[in-house]
Amino acid sequence: MKKYILPLYLIASLMMFVACDHIDESERLIHVPMQPAKRVVLLEDFTGQQCVNCPTGSEVIEQLLEAYPDNVIAVGIHSGPLGFKGNSNNIGLATELGDEYYYHWDLEYQPVGLIDRHGAVNYTDWTKEVEEELQKESSLEMDLSATISDDQIIITVNETALSAGINGKIQVWLLEDGITASQKMPGGSVNKEYVHNHVLRAAVNGTWGEGCAPKEGETLTQTYSQAIDAAWDTANLSIVAFVYDDSGVLQAVKTKVAYSLT
């Protein structure tokens, strides 16, 4: 029987080879779509130090950040008629940048939020809207690093397209936590020791960002530098980057600013 085993094996191998050779080239390669990314929701909180309801809005944000620490990013944009730009006695957090955003979106009161830029939302509805947005998938993955080198923050952002047709803009912002400054409270009193978090300090790559259109499967990388203002506490700085288009925010990412190890 031994003398028949080898020929049969060779015949079987030859048949497999010949059969494989007849498979059409187009049938050998099957395109497997990339899996959608987990969404991170961006909440732009338009707030002001003279706004009595804004501390209540901040409480809603803190509850959302506690419930979804890895999937919700909040940015406090001090602006509008209830914003305060400061005087010789008090620190002001409102900026011309914040005002430009506030009036661009035709906002009419504070606090009010944009959730992935799908229109103005009252703070009483933020939780519901965020939870609905979290159920959506994203066609974009992002990662981010930010390190201090000398008097500069060096920022690197990567965006990987998981599907075709992405044609938007990338925006990079600098935020600061733990700022002690005055705040009007519900009831009208003023708390001069109020702690403001995730305060928008600067637009690193311009007010509206710059073009971002990766092809499916492609990763784009941008590197930026941001000069450090002497008024900022470097221990409390973070960077937020997000990609948006006319339909809203596609994906967002946030990281703490760290000191370089070199």
N, C-alpha and C positions, 0 to 999 in steps of 0.2 A: 504493500500500500504506500510505502514511503516514496516510491518513484513517481507516484501520481500527484502527490501533494504540491510539489514545486510547480509543475506545469499549470495546475489549476489556479494556483496563486498568481502566477504570471498572467494567465488569461484574464482573471478577475481584475487585476491591476490595469491591464491594457484596456479593458472595457470601460473602467472608470475614467481613465485618461482621455479616451476617445469621446466618451459622453460629455465630459467637462469641456472638451475642446469645442463642442458644438453649441455651448451656451452663448447667446448673444452678449456682446460687451455691455450693452445698455441694461441688461438684466442682472449683471453681476453686482453693480453698485446701486445700492438702495439708499436714497436720501432720508436720513432720520432727522426730523426737525429738532432744534435745540429746545430744551424745556424752559418754560417761562420762569422768570425770577420772582422771588417773593417781594411783594411791594412794600416800600417804605413811604409813608404818607407825610407830606410837608404841610404844616399848618402855619400860615403867616398871620400872626396876631397883631392887628393894628391897634395900638394902645397909646395911652398918654398919662403923664403924671398928674394932670388935672381932671382925670376921668374917674368919677366915683365908683363906677361899675367895673372898671378894669381889674382891680384886685380879685373880684369874683371870677372874671374870665381867666385870670392866672391860676386860680384854684382848679378850674376845670382842666386846664393844661397839665397841671401837676398830677391830677388823677389819671389823665390819659398816658402821661409818661411813665407813671407807676405801673399801669396796666399793660402797656405795650412799650417797654423800654428800648427794644431793638427795632421797632417798626413805626414809630412816630417821631418826627423832628419838628420842634416848635421854634419859631423865630419871632422875637418881640420887636416890632417895627414902631418906634415912637415917632409920632407924626400927627398931622392934622390939627384941627382947631383946639383940641385938648392936649396937644403935645406941649412940652416946655423945653425951651432951648437954653435955659439957665440965666443966672445973673451973678453978681459979685458975692452973693450970700448962699446960693443954692446951685447944685449941679443939675444941669439939664441934659436930657437924653434924646430929645427930638433933634433931627437933622434935616438938612435940605434933601438928602437922599430919601429919607423916610417920607417927606412931603411929596416928593416926585412920585413915589409909588402910590401913596394914598390918593392923590388927585388923578393919577392915571387910571386907576380902577373905579373912579367916580363913586367913592365911598362917602357915606353921608353921616355916619355916627361912629362911636367907639364905646366899648370894644366891638370889633367886627373881624372876622377871619376869612381868609381864602384857604380852602382845603384842596390841595393839588390844583389850585387855580381854576375851580369850576364855578366861580361866582361867589358873591358875598354871603356869609353865613353868620347869623347871630350866635353869640356864645352859648346860648341855651340849647342850640342844636349841634354844637361841635361834636359831642360824643357820638351821637347817632350818625352824623355824616362821616366821621373818621372810621367808624366800624364798618360802614358800607364800603368805603373806599379800600379798606384793608382786604376785602374779599376779591378785589380785582387782581389779575396777574399783570406782570410787567414784561415788556419785550427788551428790557435793558438791565444789565448788571453793572454796578459801579463799585470801585474801591478808591480809597483816598488816604493820603499821608500828609502830615504837616509837621515840620521840625524847625526849630529856631537855630539859625546860624548867624553869629554876630548880631546885628540889629535887624535881621530880616527873617521872615517866615517863608520857608521854601515849601511849596505845595505841589503835590503830584496827584493828578486825577486820571483814572482809567475808566473808559466806558466800553463795554462789550455788547454789541447788538446780537440779540437772540432771534431776531426776525428781520425781514427786509422792510424798507420803506421808512426808516427813521430819518427825519430831517428837521432838526430843531435847533435849540441853542443850549449851551452849557453856562450856568451861572455859578459863581463862587463867591460866598459871603464869609466875613469874619464876625464871630459873635463873642460876647463876653458875659460871664455869669458873675454873681456875687457883688453887684454894684449897689452900694448903700446910698440912697438918694430919696428925696421927699416924694410922697405919693398921697393924693387925696383918697380917702377911704369911704366906703359906704356909710352914709350918714353925714358926710361933709367934713369930718375932721382930717387933719393932715398928720401923717406919720413920717417924721423926718429920718427915721431909721429903717425905712422899708428897704427890703433887699430885692433888687430887680435881676432876673435871670434871662438867659438867651437873648441878650440885647444886640440888635444889629449895629455893628460898629463901622463896617466898610464893605463896599463891593469891590472885590479883588480884581475882577476882570471887566470892570465897567458896569454901568447901571443896568444894562440888559444882557450882559454876557456876550458870547460869540458863537458862531455857527458850529453845529455838531451833527454830523451825518454819517455815522459808521455803517458800512455794509454788513449784511448778515454774517456772523461769525468773526467779524473784524473787531479788534480792540484799538481804540484811539487813546493816546496819552497826551495830556497837557501838563506843563510845568509853569508855575507862577511864583513870583516873589512879592511879599507884602512888607513894607516898612512898618516897624513897630512904633506906635505912638507912645510917648512918655506917660500919657494918662492911663494907658491900659495896664491891667495886672496880667502879666504873661502866664501866671499859674492858672488863670481862669478863662483862657482863650480857647476857642474851638473854631473849626472850619466846617461849613456846610457847602456841598456842591449838589446841583440838581440839573437835570435836562428837562426842558419843556418845549412844547410847540403850541400851535393854536388850539389843540384839544385839551391842554392842561399839562401838568407835571407828569413826566413818564417814569422817573425814578429819582431818588435822592439818597444822599449818604452824608454822614457826619463823623468827625473825629476830633479828639482833643489835640491841641498843639503841644508837642513834646520838645524837649531839648535834644539837640544832636549829641550822639555819643562820641563823636570824633572831635 
